[in-house]
Amino acid sequence: MSLTKQGRDYLAIGLLQWLVDWGVVVGLTHAGLPVAPANVIGRITGALLGYWLNGKLTFAGDGTAMGTTQFQRFMLMWVTTTLVSTWAMSQIDDVLGLKWVWLAKPAIELALGAIGFVLSRYWIYKR
């Protein structure tokens, strides 16, 4: 499958993931939950959706799979990017406040999404 098509599909699924993730974070923090746990819950929600859609659509093909090994790789990447995202958002909250967290989350997730694409294409979904 071409890099262009995979990139386009990954971006579309990533946008859907991000909307779900961001909506959960905003909703939970608006309801009073602290930023760090709200961010983790939002990322879990988006991650499960993204893992399944990307495995079935974006990276499906010869030489790829969605099994235990691929899910373990995905989880390693997800835990690492969640720690980075949560740390960054907590720092922004401490220094600039909650409204800046809401605004900064898209930029943080876009940068982490680019890393996720490379790892997904060349490592996570490979047999």
C-alpha positions in Angstrom: 0.0 0.0 0.0 1.3 3.5 -0.8 2.7 5.8 1.7 0.3 8.5 0.5 -2.8 6.4 0.9 -1.7 5.2 4.3 -0.8 8.7 5.4 -4.2 10.0 4.3 -6.1 7.1 6.0 -4.0 7.5 9.2 -4.7 11.2 9.2 -8.5 10.7 8.8 -8.6 8.1 11.5 -6.3 10.2 13.7 -8.7 13.1 13.4 -11.6 11.0 14.5 -9.5 9.6 17.4 -8.4 13.1 18.4 -12.0 14.4 18.3 -13.1 11.6 20.6 -10.0 12.0 22.9 -10.3 15.8 23.0 -14.0 15.7 23.6 -13.6 13.3 26.5 -10.8 15.5 28.1 -12.8 18.7 27.7 -16.0 17.0 29.1 -14.3 15.4 32.0 -12.2 18.5 33.0 -15.3 20.6 32.6 -17.1 18.3 35.1 -14.2 18.8 37.5 -11.9 15.8 37.0 -8.2 16.9 37.1 -6.3 17.2 33.8 -4.0 14.1 34.2 -6.6 11.4 34.7 -9.0 13.1 32.2 -6.1 13.0 29.6 -5.4 9.3 30.3 -9.1 8.4 29.9 -9.4 10.5 26.7 -6.3 8.8 25.3 -7.5 5.3 26.1 -10.8 6.0 24.4 -9.2 7.3 21.3 -6.4 4.7 21.3 -8.7 1.7 21.2 -10.6 3.2 18.4 -7.5 4.1 16.4 -5.7 0.7 17.0 -8.7 -1.2 15.6 -9.4 1.1 12.6 -5.8 1.5 11.6 -5.2 -2.2 11.9 -8.3 -3.1 9.8 -8.0 -0.2 7.3 -4.8 1.8 7.1 -2.1 -0.8 7.6 -4.0 -4.0 6.6 -2.3 -6.1 3.9 0.4 -8.7 3.3 3.0 -8.8 6.0 0.8 -7.1 8.6 -1.3 -8.5 11.4 -3.4 -7.6 14.4 -2.4 -10.1 17.1 -0.9 -10.2 20.6 2.5 -9.0 19.4 1.1 -6.1 17.5 -1.1 -5.1 20.4 1.9 -5.3 22.8 3.9 -3.0 20.5 1.0 -0.6 20.2 0.6 -0.5 24.0 4.3 0.2 24.5 4.0 3.1 22.1 0.7 4.3 23.6 2.0 4.2 27.2 5.1 6.2 26.2 3.2 8.8 24.2 0.5 9.0 27.0 3.2 9.8 29.6 4.7 12.5 27.3 1.3 14.0 26.6 0.1 13.9 30.2 3.4 15.4 31.4 3.2 18.2 28.8 -0.5 19.0 29.5 0.1 19.0 33.3 3.0 21.4 32.9 0.8 23.7 30.7 -2.0 23.5 33.3 0.4 24.4 36.1 1.9 27.4 34.2 -0.8 28.7 32.0 -4.1 27.2 33.2 -6.9 24.9 31.9 -8.0 26.9 28.9 -4.5 26.7 27.5 -4.5 22.9 28.1 -7.6 22.7 25.9 -5.9 24.7 23.2 -2.5 23.0 23.4 -3.8 19.4 23.3 -4.3 19.4 19.5 -0.7 20.5 18.8 0.7 18.0 21.3 -1.3 15.1 19.9 -0.4 16.1 16.3 3.3 15.8 17.1 2.8 12.5 18.8 0.6 11.3 16.0 3.4 11.8 13.5 5.7 9.6 15.6 2.8 7.1 15.9 2.4 6.9 12.1 6.1 6.0 11.6 6.0 3.4 14.3 2.7 1.9 13.1 3.9 1.7 9.5 7.2 0.1 10.2 6.9 -1.7 13.5 3.5 -2.1 15.2 1.4 -3.8 12.6 4.3 -5.9 11.1 4.2 -9.7 11.4 
